[in-house]
Every structure is written in C-alpha cells, then in structure tokens.
Amino acid sequence: MTEQNKTFEFDENVASQLSRLFQTEPLRKLRHDYFAFFNVQPEDNVLDVGCGTGANALALAEFLHDRCRITGIDSSEPMLAIARHQLRNSTYEDRITYDSGDAHRLPYKNSTFDSAMMIQVLEYSKEPIALLRETMRVLKPGGKLFVADTDWDTIVWNSSFKERTRRIVLLWSDHEADGWQGRKIREYLIRSEFDQIRGELFHMSETSFAEDTYAFQLTNLISDYLIRSEKMSAAEIQEWVEDLGAKNALDHFYFSLNRYAFVARVPMHSGLKPG
C-alpha cells in the first residue's frame, strides 16, 4: 500500500491475513466484475498502484488471457514478498513485474502507461488528490484509470450485539486515512481533473461464516487489528465473534458491504509535470 501517512501497518502478519482474504471466492468474482467494467484493452501497459500481494495483477492477466503488461508498485515489503512468490508459481512472469516504492512519488516517466488501477488503495492515503494526480502524470493522454474502494460504514453483520457492532464498524472504518473514501472517489477524480468519469456500485453479501468465506477472513482481520491496537478488549471481541458463529450454526448469519468503483480518463490535453 502507500508509504505516506500510514495508519495501518502492512507487516508480515497483516500481509498473510490479506493474502488469505484475497483468495476468497467473493473477491475472485468481484475482480472479474471489476475488470469487465474497467475494460482494459489487450496489450495495454497497465500500472497496478498499491499492488499489495499481487492478487489483482494476476487476476487481470488471467482475465485478459495474458494479453497485457502489468507493473505493480507497493511500499510494503511483506506484501511484495507474497506477490513475487505467487508470481513465480504462475505462468505470467514475463507479463508482470513488481517494484518497491511510494505511490505518491512514482518512479516512472510521464505518459508511461496506457491504463492504471487503484484497488483498495485510495482509502489509505491522507493526500488522495496528490495520489491521483501523480497517477495521472504517468498515464498517457486519454489513458484510463480504474479506482475502487470500500465505504466501510456500509459493512453489515447480523449480530446480537448491536451497539458493540456499531462501535466495531466505527473503529474499523477509522483504522485508515478515511473510511469514507468510497463515497468520495467521484469528487476526488473531478478535483484531480480526470474526464469521462463513470461509477458503479458493487455489493457483496454472504450467508455463511465458514473459514473460507470473505466474511470470516475479514472479521478475523478486523478482530486482530482491534485487539492489537488496544481499541477493544480480547474478551469483547471473542464474545462478539462467538455470537457470529452461533448465528451461523442456526443458519441466521448475514454479512454485506458495498464497494464503489469508478473509471475515468486523462484529458487528451493533459500536461502534468512531476511534482
């Protein structure tokens, strides 16, 4: 993720948790839907801003049947270690490369890429306009940007503990620079002077709390963060998670959240210089 003004540490523990989360079936399906909306052209040179464990880069290469070139950049070495390991075990080593660096100061020349994607990244930046304009700088005139983020205040669990769940939602939403980035993407794209902005809502929901679900893996990530950051006690979290498990045993479990995605283009007259 981005180096600047981090509020959430992407260490080895979190990188491992996120890697498991990214392999869940709802995210596999979501990535397919994302890329259909993104509509990258075959043979495009694509930048993956905040590439993390490389799940999106690998999925895009698969979606386009290996007909693109992808450069991923991230500031977290634990995340990149997973990305590089997974790339070695794939058939896309000649199509994907990963660089270490800060997305606010991209180490690429102006007008290098045809397209860029920024998935679950903007929310971790305290300077989102600067991040978007830096991405615009390395895109060609007319180049396409895909941005997607969760609005964490939309997360829903069917829990017996209403007030505790509300507190968990708030504390998790505020774990990053801005848990409302999902609803702000359009504003930020306009302020960053992108053109042809189109948005789409992607809804995720699950009725199972099994270990291979997105709901389970995300709940585990959130629970661990709240305990490690001492925002809530382990006893409070354990009781809350056990209740979710009890709901699941009775087939009463429900989880959902909203993600917001936008596609925009760099104006043909764009002449941004390195900042």
N, C-alpha and C positions, 0 to 999 in steps of 0.2 A: 504494500500500500504506500501512501505518500509519506515522506520523511517529515515534512514540515508540520509542526504543531500537533504531534500525535497525542491522542487522549486514550488510546487503546493499544497496548503493546503486542505486536505480532511476533511473539517469541516462539520457541520450538513447541511449547505446549499448545498455544493457540493455533499455530500452523498445522499441527497434527489434527486438532479438532476441526478446523475448517476444511482440511482435506477430506475427512470423512463426511462432513456436511455436503461438500460439493459433489460427492458421488451418489447422493440420494436420487431416487427416481424423479421426484417433482422438479429438482433442479436440472436434470437431464432433459426433461420435457420442456422446461422453461427456456433453456438455452436454444433449443430447436425453434421455439416460437419467437424468441428474440431475433434470431438470425434471419428468419423469414421476413420479419419486419425491417431489419437492418438492410437486407437486400444488397449485400456486398457483391461486386462483380467478380467473376473468375479472373484470376491473375492480378487482382488488386494487391498492392503493397499495404498491409494493414498494421497499424500500431495498436497494441493492447496496453493501455495506460493503467498502471497498478495491476499487473497481471497475476499477482498472488501465486497460487500453486499451479498456474497454467491450465486450469480446467477449461476456461473459456477459449483459450488459444487452441487447445487440442480439439475441442468441440467444433470450433469454426472450421478448422482444417478438415475434419470429418464431414461437416455439413456441406462444404464446397468440394468434396471429393479430391482433396489435395491440390486444388487449383488456385492457391493464393500463397502469398508470402507473409508471414506474421513475425513482428518483432515485439516482444513483451518487455516491459520495464517495471521494476519494483524496487523499493528500498529495503525490504525485509529479506535478509539472507536466509533465514529458516524457510520462508515461503519459496524463495527461489531454489533452494536445495531440493525441495519436493518437486517443483516444476521441472527441474533438469533431470531428476531421477525418472519421473514419469515420461518425459520426452525420450529418454534413452530406451525406454521399454515400448515405444510407439513406432509407427512407420513414417513419422513426419519430421525426422531430424534434419532433413535437407530443406524443410519449408519453414521451420520455426527456430528463432533464436531468442535468448533471454539476456537482458542487460540489467545491471545493478545501477540504480540512480534515482534521483528525486524528480518526480513528475512535474514539479513546479519549475525545474530548470533542466529541460530535456536536452540530452547530448546529441541532438540531431540538427542538421541544417534546415533552413527554411524550405518549405514545399517538398519535403521528402516523401510523404505518404499519400496514398490515394484515399484511404479511409482510416478511421480510428474508432476504438470502442473503449468505454469507460464504465465498467460494471461494478457497482457497489464500491465506488472509489470516491466520488464527489463528496459523499457524506462525511468522509474523514478529513476533509480539507477545511481549514479556517479561512482560506483565501480562494474560494471557488471560482471567482471571476478570473483571477490570475491563472489558475489551473486551466480553465477553459481557453483563455487567450493564448497560453503557451502551447496548448494542443493545436489551436488554430494556426499558430506560426509554422508548425512542422507539417501541416496539411497543405496539399496543393490547392490553388484556387478552384472552387467548385467541389472540393473534397468533402466527404461525408463523415459526420460524427454520430455515433450511437452512444447515448448516455442512459443508464438505468440505475435506479436506487430504490430501496425500500423506504417507505414512510413508516417509521417504527411505532408511531402512535396508533397505527391500524392493526397491530398484532392482537389476536384474539385467542384465548384459551377458555374452554368451559371448565371453570374451577369452582369449588365450593367456597373458596376464599376470595370474595370479591374485592375487598379493599387491599388485600395483600397483592392480588394480581394487578390491580391498578398501580400500586407502588412499584412492582417489578417492571411493568411496561414503562413507567416514567424513568426509573433508574437506568434501564437498558437503553431507552431512547436517548438519554443524555450521556451515554458512555462515549459518544463520539463528538465530533465538532458540532454537528447539527442533525438530530434525528428527524428533522422535517425536510431534509434536502429533497426527498421525493416530490413533494408538492411545490418545491421552489425551482425545479430544473428549468421549466419554461422561462421563468423570469431571468434566470442566470444566462441562459442561451441568448435571450434578447439583449441583455446588458453586455454580453460578450460580442455582440454584433454578428451572430450567425443568422443565416437566411433559411427560408423554406422549412420552418420548424413544424414537425408533426409529432403528436403524442399518442400513447396507447397505455391503457391500464391492463396489468397482468395480475390476476387473482390466484392465490394459492390456498388450498384447503386440504385437510386430511382428517380422517375419522379413526385413525389408528395411532397408537403411541408405541408401536414396536420399535426395536432398536435401529432398524434400517430405514426409518422414516425421517423426513426432514424435521418434523415437529420434535421428535425425540432428540436428534442431534443438536438442533438449535437450542432447545430447552437445556440440554447439558452444557452447551457453551455459555449461555446466559447465567445459569446457576453457578458455574465455576467462576465466572467473572465477578458476580455479586459477592460471592464468598471471599475470593482472593482480594478484592478491593475493599473488603470490610464494610460494604454498604448494607449488607444484611447478614444475619447470623446463619450458620450452617443448619441449625435446628429449624429455623423458619423455612429455609429453602427445602430441606428434606421433607418436612411435613407437607409442603405445597406440591412437591414432585410426587410424593406418595399418593396424594389425592388424585393427581392426574392419572397415575397408574390404576387406581381404584376405578376411576371413571372408565378407563379403557377396558378393564375386566368386565364391566357391566355393559359394554358397547355404548357408553354415553360420551365418549371422548370426542372433542371437536377442536380444531385449530385452524386459523386462517390468518393471512396477511396480504397486503397489497404492495405490488411493485409498480413503479411508474417509469416508462421508457419513452425516450424522445430521439428522433432522428433529425439532424439539421445539416446544413451545408455551409461551407466557407464561401463568402461572396466572391464572384469572379474577379472583382477589383481589389481583393484583399491584398494589403501590402504591409502586414505586420513585420516588425523587425524584432530581433532578440531583445528581451527585456533585461 
